[in-house]
Amino acid sequence: MGARECVRQAITLAHSRMVGVSNCMKIALLGCSLLALALTTGCRLPWEPEIGSIHGIVRFPDGRRSNLGYVGIRKYRTWERTSLGRIDYTGRYALFPGGAVGDTVLVDAWNYCTGSCMGSSYGFVRIVLTGTPVVVDIVMDHQNDI
């Protein structure tokens, strides 16, 4: 038995069991079946964001975690900022970028100093946006001297 014959028999069997069911109910069952098929194949729901979140840890070159700083996302080449957030006290951050799958962006982090300091540190990582959450750990290995 070929694939076409198997599909034909499955449709005939499904139709024979649906005798006496109203057309509205058939349409509702078809819609639910299509939704279930879409969810099982990995499709996203319409209200879910197209791009996954970007999260990670910001560190200094010696391994210490940064705190009280900022992290942001800029479009690659145009430098337009699409997202901005803060680094928490444990050095972690989470951002929700704009754009589309396949866009290249820069995730940059910088700290600010309070009191008397000699400058600020910053670091950045270039990534390509995907449909899944991305972990990006940033090392602030550049200095801006005051």
C-alpha positions, 0 to 999 in steps of 0.5 A: 500500500502506497502513501497516497492510498494510506492517506486516502483511507485515513481521510475516508475513515475520519469522514465516516466517523464524522457523519451526523456532526455539524459543519461548525463542529467539523471546522472547530475540530479541524482548527484545533487539529491544525493548532496542535500540529503547529505546536508540535512541529515547533511553531511559535504562537502569534503572541510569542516574540519572534526573537528570543531573549539575550541574557548572561553575566558581565565580568571584569577580565580578572573574573569578578562580576560587574554590578551597577552598570548598564547593558544594551543592544545596538544594531550592527553598522547603524549603531541604533540602540534597540534595547537598554537595561541594567546589570543587577548586583550579581552581574546578571542581565536580561534583554529583549531585542527588537529586529528580526531573525538573522540580524547582527547586533552588538551587545555592549556593557559598561559600568559607571563609577561613583566617587573618585575613579579613574575611568570606566570599563566597557565590553561588547560582543557581536551576535546574530539574533535567533528565534531561541534565547541566547546566553551572552557573557560579556567581559569588560576588557576596555577602558575609558580613562577620564 
